[in-house]
Amino acid sequence: MARKRGGPATPPQGRRIRLQVIAMGVVFLLGGLGLAVFSATYMWRLSDKAERLRAGGVAVTASVTNFYDGSGRGSSPDAITVTYNYEGKQYQARIKCGGGTGCHREPAPETTVWVDPAEPSEFVAANGNTSGSLSFFNSWTRIVAGSLFAVAGVALLVAILYGDRLLAWNRMRKTRG
């Protein structure tokens, strides 16, 4: 295909689509890996913080208010507001209510929290949830979703980079057998 002198050299349409699919595969792969790894790291740090505060934190009685039952499709997780006093200052935070399945009934009006003496706004409640438990990244579904996006990215990259070879190998295998 001849081009006019001085005109821009445009890549053929097939090559442009190929580059777009490669870019999309890389974005899916890196974004999915990033989400899965960041979520797993965040959850690990929350678990480590909970263990550390249970062992070395100061036990304080906290009041539980604002119970939110997140039952229903698309709603946020069950949450409670925990308010406590430590060394004359009042602290308040929203945390998950209960475990992975949420709360099945309204929680007690008081609970025990173990407060970090160095950073009093950091705590772990008796139900095992920490002051960062309502974070977007504190969910197993983020790890699974990130992994699925990474697998989709790998599949796109394999299909675009090795698709012709795989099709030729499959045709050759069928004609032999």
N, C-alpha and C positions, 0 to 999 in steps of 0.2 A: 504494500500500500504506500503510495507516494504521498509526500506532504509538500505543501507549498513552502518556498524559501521564506525564511523569516517568521514563519508561523510556529506556534508552540507545539512541542512534541508531546502529545497526550498518550498515556499508556493505553493499551487495548482494554476494552471493557472487562474481559475475563481477568486480567491481571489486577485491575482496580478492585473487583469484587473479592478476589483472593486475598488481597491485602486487608480489606475491610473485615473479612472473616478471621484472619490471623489476629488483627487488632482486637476483635471482639473476644476471641478465645483467650488472648493474653489478659484482657480485662476481667473476664469471668474467672480465670485461674488465679490471678493475683488478688482480686477482690474477695473471692471465696476463701482462699487460704488466709488472707488477712483477717476476715471476719471469724473464721473458725479458731485460728490461733489466738487472736485477741480475746475472744470470749472464753476460751479454755484458760488462758492466763489470768483473766479477771476473776473467774470463778475459783481458780486455785488460790489466788491471793486473798479472796474473801474467806475461804475455808481456813487458810493459814492464820488470818487475822482473828477468826472466831476461836481457834484453838489457843492462840497466844493470849487472848483476852480472858478466856475461861481460866487459864492457868495463872495469869499475873494481873488480871484486872481487879478493880475495886467493885464489890457488889453494892448496888444501889437499888432501892425500890422505885419503880417508875409507874406512872399512871398510864392506862391505855384508853384512848379515846378515838373517835372518828373511825369506827369499823366500817370498811367498805367491802361489800360482797361483790366480787367481780364476776359473778356467774352470768353467763350469757355470751353469745357469740361476739367476738371482737372487743370484749371489754378488757380493761386492764386487770392485773392480778389482784387477788385479795390483799388488802392493806390495812394497817392500823397506824395510828399516830402514838408515838411513845414520848412522854414528857418526864424528865427527871431533873433533880437538883444535884449539883456536885460542887462542893466548896463555895457555896453561896451564889452560884450562877445557875440559871435554868437553861436546859437544852431540850430541843424537840426535834424529832425526825420521824419520817414515815418509813416503815419497813414492811416486808412481806408478812402476811399473817399465815402462820402454819408452814407446812412443807411444800413440796412440789404440787400437791393436789389442792392446796389452799385451805381455807377454814370451812369446817362443816357446821359450826355454830359460832355464836358471838363469843369472843374471848373474855377472860376474866378482867375485871377493872384494874387490876394491878399485876405487875410482873417484875421479875428481877432482871436487871441488866448489869453487865460487867463492863465498867468504864475504863478506858485507857487513861492512866494518870497524867501521861505526857500530853495527850491530845483528848481532852474530855468530850469532844463531840463524837469521838469514835467509840463504839460499844458493840457488844453482842448481847442479844436478848435471850431469855430462857428458852424460847422456841428455836434457837439456833441461827436466827437471821441477824445480820450485821447492819450497821448504819448505811451500807451501800447496796442493800439487797434488792432495791427496786430499779437498779440500773438496767438499761436496754441490753447490755452485754451479759447480764447474769441470767442466762437461760440456755438449757441444753438444745433448744430448737435453733438457736443461733449457730451452734457448733455444727449441727446436722445440716442446716441450710447452707452454711459456708462450705462445708464439705461437698454438698451436692453441686453448688456453683463451680467449685474447683474441678470436680469430675466432668461437668459439662464443658468447661474450658479445655480440659485435656482432650475430651472427645472431639471438640471442634478442631483443635490443633492437629490431632492425629488424622482426622478426616481430610483436612485441607492439605496437610503436608505429605501424607502417605496414602491418600485415597486412591490415586491412580494405581499405585503399586499393589495395594490390597485388592482392588478389583481385578487386575491382571492375574494375580496369584490365585484368586478365587475361580476365575474362568479356566485357568490352566489346571487347577485341581479337579474341576468338574469334567473336563475333557479326558483326563487320565482315568478317572474312576467310573 
